[in-house]
Amino acid sequence: MGSNTHSSVTHYRQWAKHLDVVMCQQHKAEENIFVDWQDGRVPIHNPITGETSEAHLFLAVLRS
């Protein structure tokens, strides 16, 4: 990486520190559903058998 590129990256990082990372969106009630999932898995423990398995965690939000 040349010194000019390093300087550009440094300036960009300084500028990016001041950004507001909120993304405001306008939606009508119950018009959209937002879905996201966790990268990785969460443990699910069965208290009867003692067996532990893994599951993906999904989250869905319906705006009111």
N, CA, C and O atoms as a printed pandas DataFrame, in Angstrom:
     atom_number atom_name residue_name chain_id  residue_number  x_coord  y_coord  z_coord
0              1         N          MET        A               1    0.850   -1.172    0.000
1              2        CA          MET        A               1    0.000    0.000    0.000
2              3         C          MET        A               1    0.894    1.233    0.000
3              4         O          MET        A               1    1.765    1.364    0.860
4              5         N          GLY        A               2    0.693    2.124   -0.940
5              6        CA          GLY        A               2    1.490    3.332   -1.004
6              7         C          GLY        A               2    1.084    4.342    0.053
7              8         O          GLY        A               2    0.028    4.219    0.675
8              9         N          SER        A               3    1.937    5.348    0.252
9             10        CA          SER        A               3    1.658    6.343    1.291
10            11         C          SER        A               3    0.400    7.153    0.972
11            12         O          SER        A               3   -0.310    7.574    1.886
12            13         N          ASN        A               4    0.118    7.377   -0.313
13            14        CA          ASN        A               4   -1.084    8.104   -0.701
14            15         C          ASN        A               4   -2.335    7.304   -0.332
15            16         O          ASN        A               4   -3.314    7.866    0.160
16            17         N          THR        A               5   -2.297    5.997   -0.570
17            18        CA          THR        A               5   -3.419    5.132   -0.210
18            19         C          THR        A               5   -3.585    5.095    1.298
19            20         O          THR        A               5   -4.708    5.166    1.798
20            21         N          HIS        A               6   -2.486    4.986    2.026
21            22        CA          HIS        A               6   -2.537    4.960    3.485
22            23         C          HIS        A               6   -3.153    6.254    4.013
23            24         O          HIS        A               6   -3.959    6.224    4.944
24            25         N          SER        A               7   -2.781    7.375    3.431
25            26        CA          SER        A               7   -3.322    8.665    3.842
26            27         C          SER        A               7   -4.829    8.730    3.582
27            28         O          SER        A               7   -5.583    9.233    4.415
28            29         N          SER        A               8   -5.260    8.226    2.439
29            30        CA          SER        A               8   -6.687    8.215    2.110
30            31         C          SER        A               8   -7.466    7.354    3.086
31            32         O          SER        A               8   -8.543    7.744    3.535
32            33         N          VAL        A               9   -6.933    6.190    3.416
33            34        CA          VAL        A               9   -7.592    5.287    4.364
34            35         C          VAL        A               9   -7.678    5.938    5.736
35            36         O          VAL        A               9   -8.711    5.850    6.400
36            37         N          THR        A              10   -6.614    6.582    6.163
37            38        CA          THR        A              10   -6.599    7.260    7.459
38            39         C          THR        A              10   -7.650    8.364    7.505
39            40         O          THR        A              10   -8.388    8.472    8.485
40            41         N          HIS        A              11   -7.726    9.181    6.462
41            42        CA          HIS        A              11   -8.722   10.255    6.411
42            43         C          HIS        A              11  -10.138    9.683    6.400
43            44         O          HIS        A              11  -11.025   10.209    7.071
44            45         N          TYR        A              12  -10.351    8.609    5.643
45            46        CA          TYR        A              12  -11.678    7.990    5.591
46            47         C          TYR        A              12  -12.083    7.468    6.967
47            48         O          TYR        A              12  -13.214    7.687    7.401
48            49         N          ARG        A              13  -11.188    6.793    7.648
49            50        CA          ARG        A              13  -11.510    6.248    8.975
50            51         C          ARG        A              13  -11.842    7.355    9.969
51            52         O          ARG        A              13  -12.750    7.201   10.785
52            53         N          GLN        A              14  -11.117    8.467    9.911
53            54        CA          GLN        A              14  -11.419    9.601   10.785
54            55         C          GLN        A              14  -12.802   10.172   10.471
55            56         O          GLN        A              14  -13.565   10.494   11.382
56            57         N          TRP        A              15  -13.120   10.296    9.194
57            58        CA          TRP        A              15  -14.425   10.806    8.777
58            59         C          TRP        A              15  -15.536    9.842    9.189
59            60         O          TRP        A              15  -16.583   10.276    9.669
60            61         N          ALA        A              16  -15.318    8.538    9.004
61            62        CA          ALA        A              16  -16.343    7.536    9.290
62            63         C          ALA        A              16  -16.679    7.463   10.777
63            64         O          ALA        A              16  -17.789    7.066   11.131
64            65         N          LYS        A              17  -15.753    7.833   11.651
65            66        CA          LYS        A              17  -16.015    7.818   13.094
66            67         C          LYS        A              17  -17.143    8.772   13.469
67            68         O          LYS        A              17  -17.794    8.580   14.495
68            69         N          HIS        A              18  -17.382    9.786   12.660
69            70        CA          HIS        A              18  -18.385   10.802   12.972
70            71         C          HIS        A              18  -19.740   10.521   12.329
71            72         O          HIS        A              18  -20.660   11.330   12.452
72            73         N          LEU        A              19  -19.873    9.392   11.650
73            74        CA          LEU        A              19  -21.136    9.070   10.996
74            75         C          LEU        A              19  -22.158    8.568   12.002
75            76         O          LEU        A              19  -21.811    7.867   12.953
76            77         N          ASP        A              20  -23.395    8.921   11.796
77            78        CA          ASP        A              20  -24.503    8.403   12.592
78            79         C          ASP        A              20  -24.990    7.140   11.885
79            80         O          ASP        A              20  -25.398    7.203   10.726
80            81         N          VAL        A              21  -24.953    6.009   12.561
81            82        CA          VAL        A              21  -25.255    4.735   11.912
82            83         C          VAL        A              21  -26.733    4.348   12.005
83            84         O          VAL        A              21  -27.073    3.180   11.816
84            85         N          VAL        A              22  -27.595    5.289   12.287
85            86        CA          VAL        A              22  -29.027    5.023   12.352
86            87         C          VAL        A              22  -29.610    5.126   10.948
87            88         O          VAL        A              22  -29.326    6.074   10.216
88            89         N          MET        A              23  -30.426    4.144   10.578
89            90        CA          MET        A              23  -31.070    4.156    9.271
90            91         C          MET        A              23  -32.575    4.322    9.484
91            92         O          MET        A              23  -33.273    3.351    9.777
92            93         N          CYS        A              24  -33.068    5.535    9.340
93            94        CA          CYS        A              24  -34.498    5.800    9.534
94            95         C          CYS        A              24  -35.249    5.460    8.255
95            96         O          CYS        A              24  -34.861    5.870    7.161
96            97         N          GLN        A              25  -36.330    4.705    8.411
97            98        CA          GLN        A              25  -37.166    4.341    7.277
98            99         C          GLN        A              25  -38.620    4.589    7.649
99           100         O          GLN        A              25  -39.028    4.333    8.781
100          101         N          GLN        A              26  -39.391    5.081    6.708
101          102        CA          GLN        A              26  -40.811    5.312    6.923
102          103         C          GLN        A              26  -41.595    4.166    6.289
103          104         O          GLN        A              26  -41.424    3.874    5.105
104          105         N          HIS        A              27  -42.456    3.517    7.077
105          106        CA          HIS        A              27  -43.275    2.414    6.589
106          107         C          HIS        A              27  -44.669    2.535    7.168
107          108         O          HIS        A              27  -44.848    3.008    8.291
108          109         N          LYS        A              28  -45.648    2.109    6.402
109          110        CA          LYS        A              28  -47.010    2.043    6.918
110          111         C          LYS        A              28  -47.107    0.851    7.863
111          112         O          LYS        A              28  -46.392   -0.138    7.704
112          113         N          ALA        A              29  -48.006    0.956    8.856
113          114        CA          ALA        A              29  -48.177   -0.126    9.827
114          115         C          ALA        A              29  -48.533   -1.428    9.115
115          116         O          ALA        A              29  -49.371   -1.444    8.213
116          117         N          GLU        A              30  -47.899   -2.501    9.525
117          118        CA          GLU        A              30  -48.125   -3.861    9.020
118          119         C          GLU        A              30  -47.878   -4.001    7.520
119          120         O          GLU        A              30  -48.393   -4.926    6.891
120          121         N          GLU        A              31  -47.096   -3.095    6.945
121          122        CA          GLU        A              31  -46.809   -3.160    5.517
122          123         C          GLU        A              31  -45.578   -4.017    5.231
123          124         O          GLU        A              31  -45.515   -4.690    4.203
124          125         N          ASN        A              32  -44.611   -3.995    6.126
125          126        CA          ASN        A              32  -43.359   -4.709    5.924
126          127         C          ASN        A              32  -43.060   -5.599    7.113
127          128         O          ASN        A              32  -43.518   -5.357    8.230
128          129         N          ILE        A              33  -42.284   -6.629    6.848
129          130        CA          ILE        A              33  -41.741   -7.454    7.921
130          131         C          ILE        A              33  -40.224   -7.453    7.743
131          132         O          ILE        A              33  -39.721   -7.595    6.629
132          133         N          PHE        A              34  -39.518   -7.294    8.828
133          134        CA          PHE        A              34  -38.064   -7.250    8.798
134          135         C          PHE        A              34  -37.539   -8.534    9.421
135          136         O          PHE        A              34  -37.927   -8.891   10.533
136          137         N          VAL        A              35  -36.662   -9.224    8.713
137          138        CA          VAL        A              35  -36.137  -10.508    9.174
138          139         C          VAL        A              35  -34.620  -10.429    9.207
139          140         O          VAL        A              35  -33.994   -9.889    8.295
140          141         N          ASP        A              36  -34.040  -10.968   10.261
141          142        CA          ASP        A              36  -32.589  -11.045   10.384
142          143         C          ASP        A              36  -32.260  -12.348   11.089
143          144         O          ASP        A              36  -33.116  -12.936   11.750
144          145         N          TRP        A              37  -31.040  -12.791   10.950
145          146        CA          TRP        A              37  -30.642  -14.008   11.642
146          147         C          TRP        A              37  -29.259  -13.840   12.215
147          148         O          TRP        A              37  -28.447  -13.062   11.715
148          149         N          GLN        A              38  -29.002  -14.585   13.274
149          150        CA          GLN        A              38  -27.720  -14.529   13.962
150          151         C          GLN        A              38  -26.729  -15.414   13.225
151          152         O          GLN        A              38  -27.034  -16.556   12.884
152          153         N          ASP        A              39  -25.558  -14.886   12.987
153          154        CA          ASP        A              39  -24.493  -15.683   12.388
154          155         C          ASP        A              39  -23.970  -16.626   13.456
155          156         O          ASP        A              39  -23.493  -16.179   14.500
156          157         N          GLY        A              40  -24.051  -17.893   13.215
157          158        CA          GLY        A              40  -23.677  -18.878   14.214
158          159         C          GLY        A              40  -24.923  -19.580   14.719
159          160         O          GLY        A              40  -25.999  -19.430   14.140
160          161         N          ARG        A              41  -24.790  -20.333   15.776
161          162        CA          ARG        A              41  -25.917  -21.100   16.296
162          163         C          ARG        A              41  -26.036  -20.919   17.801
163          164         O          ARG        A              41  -25.067  -20.576   18.479
164          165         N          VAL        A              42  -27.246  -21.155   18.314
165          166        CA          VAL        A              42  -27.493  -21.086   19.751
166          167         C          VAL        A              42  -27.754  -22.500   20.261
167          168         O          VAL        A              42  -28.380  -23.300   19.565
168          169         N          PRO        A              43  -27.282  -22.817   21.469
169          170        CA          PRO        A              43  -27.517  -24.160   22.008
170          171         C          PRO        A              43  -28.953  -24.309   22.512
171          172         O          PRO        A              43  -29.498  -23.401   23.141
172          173         N          ILE        A              44  -29.549  -25.450   22.232
173          174        CA          ILE        A              44  -30.878  -25.805   22.731
174          175         C          ILE        A              44  -30.699  -27.035   23.609
175          176         O          ILE        A              44  -30.274  -28.091   23.140
176          177         N          HIS        A              45  -31.027  -26.887   24.893
177          178        CA          HIS        A              45  -30.822  -27.980   25.854
178          179         C          HIS        A              45  -32.161  -28.628   26.190
179          180         O          HIS        A              45  -33.102  -27.944   26.593
180          181         N          ASN        A              46  -32.247  -29.950   26.025
181          182        CA          ASN        A              46  -33.434  -30.711   26.390
182          183         C          ASN        A              46  -33.257  -31.185   27.827
183          184         O          ASN        A              46  -32.409  -32.040   28.084
184          185         N          PRO        A              47  -34.037  -30.650   28.775
185          186        CA          PRO        A              47  -33.848  -31.009   30.180
186          187         C          PRO        A              47  -34.242  -32.451   30.496
187          188         O          PRO        A              47  -33.797  -33.002   31.503
188          189         N          ILE        A              48  -35.061  -33.064   29.658
189          190        CA          ILE        A              48  -35.488  -34.446   29.908
190          191         C          ILE        A              48  -34.405  -35.435   29.507
191          192         O          ILE        A              48  -34.064  -36.334   30.276
192          193         N          THR        A              49  -33.859  -35.269   28.291
193          194        CA          THR        A              49  -32.849  -36.211   27.800
194          195         C          THR        A              49  -31.433  -35.768   28.122
195          196         O          THR        A              49  -30.503  -36.574   28.092
196          197         N          GLY        A              50  -31.264  -34.480   28.433
197          198        CA          GLY        A              50  -29.924  -33.955   28.672
198          199         C          GLY        A              50  -29.171  -33.666   27.384
199          200         O          GLY        A              50  -28.023  -33.224   27.416
200          201         N          GLU        A              51  -29.811  -33.911   26.260
201          202        CA          GLU        A              51  -29.177  -33.713   24.960
202          203         C          GLU        A              51  -29.159  -32.224   24.606
203          204         O          GLU        A              51  -30.116  -31.496   24.872
204          205         N          THR        A              52  -28.059  -31.791   24.008
205          206        CA          THR        A              52  -27.935  -30.413   23.543
206          207         C          THR        A              52  -27.770  -30.421   22.035
207          208         O          THR        A              52  -26.946  -31.160   21.496
208          209         N          SER        A              53  -28.552  -29.601   21.361
209          210        CA          SER        A              53  -28.423  -29.449   19.915
210          211         C          SER        A              53  -28.259  -27.966   19.611
211          212         O          SER        A              53  -28.367  -27.126   20.504
212          213         N          GLU        A              54  -28.000  -27.653   18.358
213          214        CA          GLU        A              54  -27.790  -26.265   17.967
214          215         C          GLU        A              54  -28.857  -25.842   16.970
215          216         O          GLU        A              54  -29.348  -26.653   16.186
216          217         N          ALA        A              55  -29.207  -24.565   17.008
217          218        CA          ALA        A              55  -30.212  -24.028   16.091
218          219         C          ALA        A              55  -29.803  -22.636   15.641
219          220         O          ALA        A              55  -29.120  -21.907   16.360
220          221         N          HIS        A              56  -30.235  -22.283   14.437
221          222        CA          HIS        A              56  -30.059  -20.911   13.960
222          223         C          HIS        A              56  -31.126  -20.052   14.611
223          224         O          HIS        A              56  -32.243  -20.517   14.839
224          225         N          LEU        A              57  -30.798  -18.810   14.911
225          226        CA          LEU        A              57  -31.737  -17.898   15.551
226          227         C          LEU        A              57  -32.199  -16.856   14.535
227          228         O          LEU        A              57  -31.397  -16.067   14.036
228          229         N          PHE        A              58  -33.492  -16.860   14.236
229          230        CA          PHE        A              58  -34.089  -15.891   13.329
230          231         C          PHE        A              58  -34.952  -14.931   14.129
231          232         O          PHE        A              58  -35.562  -15.318   15.126
232          233         N          LEU        A              59  -35.003  -13.689   13.694
233          234        CA          LEU        A              59  -35.825  -12.679   14.343
234          235         C          LEU        A              59  -36.643  -11.981   13.266
235          236         O          LEU        A              59  -36.094  -11.530   12.261
236          237         N          ALA        A              60  -37.948  -11.890   13.471
237          238        CA          ALA        A              60  -38.822  -11.181   12.537
238          239         C          ALA        A              60  -39.591  -10.122   13.310
239          240         O          ALA        A              60  -40.087  -10.382   14.406
240          241         N          VAL        A              61  -39.687   -8.928   12.737
241          242        CA          VAL        A              61  -40.391   -7.822   13.379
242          243         C          VAL        A              61  -41.425   -7.285   12.398
243          244         O          VAL        A              61  -41.097   -6.918   11.270
244          245         N          LEU        A              62  -42.669   -7.246   12.842
245          246        CA          LEU        A              62  -43.744   -6.654   12.064
246          247         C          LEU        A              62  -44.071   -5.313   12.700
247          248         O          LEU        A              62  -44.500   -5.256   13.852
248          249         N          ARG        A              63  -43.871   -4.245   11.959
249          250        CA          ARG        A              63  -44.085   -2.906   12.523
250          251         C          ARG        A              63  -45.552   -2.679   12.804
251          252         O          ARG        A              63  -46.421   -3.099   12.040
252          253         N          SER        A              64  -45.818   -2.007   13.915
253          254        CA          SER        A              64  -47.219   -1.719   14.264
254          255         C          SER        A              64  -47.591   -0.308   13.882
255          256         O          SER        A              64  -48.727    0.112   14.100
